[in-house]
Amino acid sequence: MKIISANAPDAIKEQEMKNYFGRKIAVDASMSLYQFLIAVRSGPDGGMLTNENGEVTSHLQGMFYRTIRMLNDGVKPCYVFDGSPPELKKGELEHRRELRKNAEKLLQDAKDQENQEDMNKFSKRLVRVSKDQNAEAQKLLRLMGVPVVMAPGEAEATCAALCKGGHVYASATEDMDCLTFGTTKLVRHMTFSAARKMPIIEIDLQKVLEGLNFTMDQFVDLCIMCGCDYTTTIRGIGGVRALSLMKEHKSTEEILKKLDTKKYTIPEDFLHAESKALFIKPDVVDVENIKLKWKDPDEKGIIEFLVNEKGFQLERVQSGLKRLKAARGKSSQKRMESFFTVKPSTTKKRKVPPAKGKGKGKAKNSKKAKGKKAKK
């Protein structure tokens, strides 16, 4: 993001939710659920929201009300859920497990010391989205009439494929890898709480490439050099140095051939070629045959699930349903530009009369010429 801000500032725009009226947006569901589990909390200890049975409901509350907010602004979200992680991601997942173990130890130390601030900090680091929470979110979204897409691999890769295929206007995620997968537009902060008052950040991939003066292949190389989930990095090479090397050598392969190995040690598990292949041809849904449909909400089903099963307050859910029904009408409206198409002109071009004073001499001369001919 820092590289784009510094080298392709025109690619970044601040937006408001209402500016996406009538737009279809592919939302990275796992990223959103993770945000909800961290942000929607209760009690003095800052723990996750739970019902009377002790079941976590932060993810459902966040999904229900943030989705209504989007629909109320005329946005048409479809949520994309992760499938199986690629083999190359195993190293990153193992690294995350180690970080989680360390956070568990630090959390216990904070509890022993009764340090509330550290307890809140380290408990958030332990948050992960479970299979059950994913399944519950999918059930709720279907009851709300919002399309759910099950990605075979990474959700952000399928979001990008839906965007490239023209099914949606943009991909909504905090994961910058979505640009590397080729989404034409990336929007960040779309599922953030309105209370945070953070503008939506829209990034245009084509303008990123123009600002960097890179091809898409070169951009993918740059992203791998900066660091991604599928391979290690070369110690000592950060974003600025990676950009400088790419500007000079034009590809990762050339960089590796000419890199000063006395200064930079290339790890054996620096799998740049394998990572690049994954970014360029990821495992995604069949975008040619997919159909995204937004339907009327199942009000009885939502009350049964949220109120009777999950212990939500009936009045609050009914209030949400009123907003959801009103939003459904808005989301079915089209953007103004969709009513207009540019057609080629069928009218004949008008002859432009000569400017004053121009052409008069020629007319007089022609009359004189005719007179001379007549005399002859």
C-alpha positions in Angstrom: 0.0 0.0 0.0 2.9 2.3 0.8 4.5 1.6 -2.6 1.2 2.4 -4.4 0.6 5.6 -2.4 4.1 6.8 -3.2 4.3 5.8 -6.9 0.8 5.6 -8.2 -1.3 8.1 -6.0 -3.9 8.5 -8.8 -4.8 4.9 -8.3 -6.2 5.5 -4.8 -9.6 7.3 -4.2 -11.5 7.9 -0.9 -15.1 6.9 -1.2 -18.3 6.7 0.8 -20.6 3.7 0.9 -23.4 5.6 -0.9 -21.1 6.1 -3.9 -21.5 2.4 -4.6 -25.2 2.6 -5.0 -26.3 -0.1 -7.5 -22.8 -1.7 -7.5 -22.3 -5.4 -7.1 -19.4 -6.1 -4.7 -17.6 -9.4 -4.0 -16.8 -9.5 -0.2 -14.1 -11.6 1.3 -16.3 -13.3 3.9 -13.5 -14.8 6.1 -11.8 -11.4 6.4 -15.2 -9.8 7.3 -16.0 -12.4 10.0 -12.6 -12.0 11.5 -13.2 -8.2 11.7 -16.6 -8.8 13.4 -15.2 -11.2 15.9 -12.6 -8.7 16.9 -14.8 -5.5 16.7 -18.1 -6.7 18.1 -17.3 -7.2 21.8 -19.1 -6.8 25.1 -18.5 -6.4 28.8 -15.8 -4.8 30.8 -13.3 -7.5 29.8 -13.8 -6.8 26.1 -14.7 -10.4 25.4 -16.6 -11.6 22.3 -20.4 -11.2 22.3 -22.2 -14.4 23.5 -25.7 -15.5 24.1 -27.2 -17.0 27.3 -25.8 -20.4 26.4 -22.2 -19.0 26.1 -22.2 -19.3 22.3 -20.3 -16.6 20.4 -22.6 -14.4 18.3 -20.3 -11.5 17.4 -19.9 -12.8 13.8 -23.7 -13.1 13.3 -24.4 -9.6 14.7 -21.7 -8.1 12.6 -22.8 -9.9 9.4 -26.5 -9.1 9.9 -26.2 -5.4 10.6 -23.2 -4.5 8.4 -24.8 -6.3 5.5 -28.1 -4.4 6.1 -26.1 -1.2 6.1 -24.6 -2.0 2.7 -27.9 -2.9 1.3 -29.5 0.2 2.7 -27.0 2.3 0.7 -28.0 0.4 -2.4 -24.9 -1.9 -2.5 -25.4 -5.5 -3.7 -22.9 -7.6 -1.8 -22.1 -11.2 -2.5 -19.9 -13.0 0.1 -17.1 -15.4 -1.0 -16.0 -18.0 1.5 -12.5 -19.7 1.6 -12.1 -23.2 0.4 -8.9 -25.3 0.9 -5.7 -23.4 1.3 -3.1 -24.1 -1.4 -0.2 -26.3 -0.5 2.2 -23.4 -0.7 0.4 -21.7 2.2 1.4 -24.4 4.7 4.5 -22.5 5.8 2.5 -19.4 6.5 -0.2 -21.3 8.4 2.4 -22.9 10.6 3.9 -19.5 11.3 0.5 -18.3 12.4 0.1 -21.3 14.7 3.4 -20.4 16.4 2.2 -16.8 16.8 -1.0 -18.1 18.4 0.9 -20.2 20.8 3.0 -17.2 21.8 -0.1 -15.1 22.2 -1.7 -17.7 24.5 1.4 -17.6 26.8 1.3 -13.8 26.8 -2.4 -13.8 27.6 -1.9 -16.1 30.6 0.9 -13.8 31.9 -1.5 -10.8 31.5 -4.2 -12.6 33.4 -1.8 -13.5 36.2 -0.8 -9.9 36.4 -4.4 -8.7 36.1 -3.3 -6.4 33.3 -6.6 -5.7 31.5 -5.1 -3.8 28.6 -2.8 -6.7 27.7 -5.6 -9.2 28.2 -7.7 -7.4 25.6 -4.7 -7.1 23.2 -3.6 -10.8 23.3 -7.1 -12.2 23.4 -7.7 -10.5 20.0 -4.6 -12.2 18.6 -6.1 -15.6 19.4 -9.3 -14.9 17.4 -9.9 -17.3 14.5 -13.0 -18.1 12.5 -14.2 -21.6 13.1 -16.0 -23.9 10.6 -19.2 -23.6 12.6 -19.1 -19.8 12.5 -18.5 -19.9 8.7 -21.5 -22.2 8.4 -23.7 -20.0 10.6 -22.8 -16.9 8.6 -23.6 -18.7 5.3 -27.0 -19.8 6.7 -27.8 -16.2 7.8 -26.8 -14.7 4.5 -28.9 -17.1 2.5 -31.9 -16.3 4.7 -31.2 -12.6 4.0 -31.4 -13.3 0.3 -27.7 -12.4 -0.3 -25.7 -14.7 -2.6 -23.0 -16.9 -1.1 -20.1 -18.2 -3.2 -18.0 -21.1 -2.1 -14.4 -20.7 -3.4 -12.5 -23.9 -4.1 -9.3 -22.1 -2.9 -8.5 -18.6 -1.6 -11.6 -16.3 -1.3 -9.7 -13.3 -2.5 -8.7 -15.2 -5.7 -12.3 -15.9 -6.5 -13.3 -12.3 -5.6 -10.7 -11.2 -8.2 -12.0 -13.7 -10.8 -15.6 -12.4 -10.3 -14.4 -8.9 -10.8 -12.3 -9.7 -13.9 -15.2 -11.6 -15.3 -17.5 -8.6 -15.0 -19.9 -10.1 -12.4 -19.0 -7.5 -9.8 -17.7 -4.0 -9.8 -15.0 -4.5 -7.1 -13.6 -6.9 -4.5 -14.0 -5.9 -0.8 -11.2 -7.1 1.4 -8.2 -5.8 3.5 -6.0 -8.4 1.8 -3.8 -6.6 -0.8 -3.1 -10.0 -2.4 -6.5 -9.5 -4.1 -4.7 -7.0 -6.4 -2.0 -9.5 -7.1 -4.7 -12.0 -8.1 -5.9 -9.4 -10.6 -9.0 -7.7 -9.3 -9.6 -4.6 -11.4 -10.8 -2.7 -8.4 -10.1 -3.3 -4.7 -12.1 -1.6 -1.9 -10.9 -1.6 1.7 -12.8 -0.7 4.9 -16.2 -1.5 3.4 -17.3 -3.8 6.2 -15.8 -1.6 9.0 -18.2 -0.2 11.6 -19.7 3.2 10.7 -18.8 4.4 14.1 -15.1 4.3 13.1 -15.8 6.9 10.4 -13.1 5.6 8.1 -13.5 6.3 4.4 -13.6 3.5 2.0 -10.4 3.2 0.0 -10.7 2.2 -3.6 -7.7 1.1 -5.6 -7.7 0.9 -9.4 -5.3 -1.9 -10.6 -4.9 -0.4 -14.1 -3.8 2.9 -12.6 -1.4 1.1 -10.3 0.3 -0.5 -13.3 0.4 2.8 -15.2 1.9 4.6 -12.1 4.6 2.0 -11.6 5.1 1.5 -15.4 4.8 -2.2 -14.9 3.1 -5.0 -16.8 0.8 -7.3 -14.7 3.6 -10.0 -14.7 6.0 -7.5 -13.3 3.5 -6.3 -10.6 3.1 -9.9 -9.5 6.9 -10.3 -9.3 7.1 -7.1 -7.2 4.4 -8.4 -4.8 6.3 -11.7 -4.3 9.5 -9.8 -3.6 7.7 -7.6 -1.1 6.3 -10.8 0.7 3.3 -13.0 0.3 1.6 -16.0 2.0 3.2 -18.6 -0.3 6.9 -18.2 0.1 9.7 -16.8 2.3 11.3 -13.4 1.6 14.9 -12.5 1.0 16.3 -10.9 4.2 17.2 -7.3 3.7 14.9 -6.7 0.8 11.8 -4.7 1.7 9.3 -2.8 -0.4 11.5 0.1 -1.4 14.5 -2.1 -2.4 12.2 -4.6 -4.2 10.7 -1.8 -6.3 14.2 -0.5 -7.1 15.4 -4.0 -8.2 12.3 -4.5 -10.3 12.8 -1.1 -12.0 16.3 -2.1 -12.8 16.0 -5.8 -13.8 12.3 -6.0 -14.9 11.7 -9.6 -13.5 12.3 -11.7 -10.4 14.3 -14.2 -12.5 16.8 -11.4 -13.6 17.0 -10.1 -10.0 18.0 -13.5 -8.7 20.6 -13.9 -11.5 22.3 -10.6 -10.7 21.7 -10.2 -6.9 24.8 -9.7 -4.8 24.6 -13.0 -2.9 27.3 -11.8 -0.4 25.0 -9.1 0.7 21.6 -11.0 0.2 21.2 -14.7 0.9 18.5 -16.3 -1.2 16.7 -18.9 0.9 16.3 -22.4 -0.5 12.5 -22.1 0.0 12.2 -18.8 -1.9 9.5 -20.3 -4.2 9.0 -17.3 -6.5 8.1 -19.3 -9.6 5.6 -21.5 -7.8 4.0 -18.5 -6.1 3.8 -16.6 -9.4 2.0 -19.5 -11.1 -0.5 -19.6 -8.2 -1.2 -15.9 -8.5 -1.6 -16.0 -12.3 -3.7 -19.2 -12.4 -5.3 -19.7 -9.0 -8.0 -22.2 -8.2 -11.3 -20.3 -8.5 -15.0 -20.8 -9.3 -16.3 -21.2 -12.9 -16.9 -17.6 -13.5 -18.3 -18.2 -17.0 -21.3 -20.1 -15.7 -21.9 -18.6 -12.3 -25.1 -16.6 -11.6 -25.4 -14.2 -8.7 -28.9 -13.7 -7.5 -30.3 -11.4 -4.8 -33.6 -12.6 -3.3 -36.3 -11.4 -0.9 -35.3 -12.2 2.7 -36.9 -15.1 4.6 -38.2 -13.1 7.6 -39.6 -16.1 9.5 -36.4 -18.0 8.9 -34.3 -15.1 10.2 -36.4 -14.8 13.4 -36.3 -18.5 13.9 -32.5 -18.6 13.5 -31.4 -15.4 15.3 -34.1 -15.2 18.0 -35.1 -18.7 18.8 -31.8 -20.5 18.1 -29.2 -17.8 18.9 -31.0 -15.7 21.5 -31.1 -12.4 19.8 -33.6 -9.8 21.0 -36.8 -10.1 19.0 -37.4 -6.3 18.8 -33.9 -5.6 17.5 -34.2 -8.3 14.9 -37.6 -7.0 13.8 -36.1 -3.5 13.5 -33.3 -4.9 11.4 -35.8 -6.8 9.2 -37.7 -3.5 8.5 -34.5 -1.9 7.3 -33.7 -5.0 5.3 -37.0 -4.9 3.5 -36.6 -1.2 2.7 -33.0 -1.9 1.5 -34.2 -4.6 -0.8 -36.1 -2.1 -2.8 -33.1 0.2 -3.0 -30.7 -2.6 -4.1 -33.1 -3.5 -7.0 -32.7 0.0 -8.5 -30.1 0.7 -11.2 -27.4 3.3 -11.3 -28.3 6.3 -13.4 -25.6 5.6 -16.1 -27.2 2.2 -16.8 -30.1 3.9 -18.4 -27.9 5.7 -21.0 -25.8 4.2 -23.8 -23.6 6.0 -26.2 -24.7 5.5 -29.8 -22.9 6.6 -33.0 -24.5 9.7 -34.6 -26.8 9.1 -37.6 -27.2 12.8 -38.5 -25.3 14.2 -41.5 -22.6 16.8 -40.8 -23.7 20.3 -41.3 -21.7 22.4 -43.7 -20.0 25.2 -41.8 -20.6 28.5 -43.6 -17.4 30.5 -44.5 -16.3 33.1 -42.0 -17.1 36.7 -42.7 -14.9 38.2 -45.4 -13.7 34.8 -46.5 -14.6 33.4 -49.9 -16.1 36.8 -51.1 -13.1 37.5 -53.3 -13.4 34.2 -55.0 -17.1 34.7 -55.7 -16.4 38.1 -57.3 -13.6 36.8 -59.3 -15.7 34.0 -60.6 -18.4 36.4 -61.7 -15.8 38.5 -63.5 -14.5 35.4 -65.1 -18.0 34.4 -66.3 -18.4 38.0 -67.7 -15.2 37.8 -69.7 -16.2 34.4 -71.1 -19.6 35.8 -72.2 -17.9 38.8 -74.0 -15.6 36.4 -75.7 
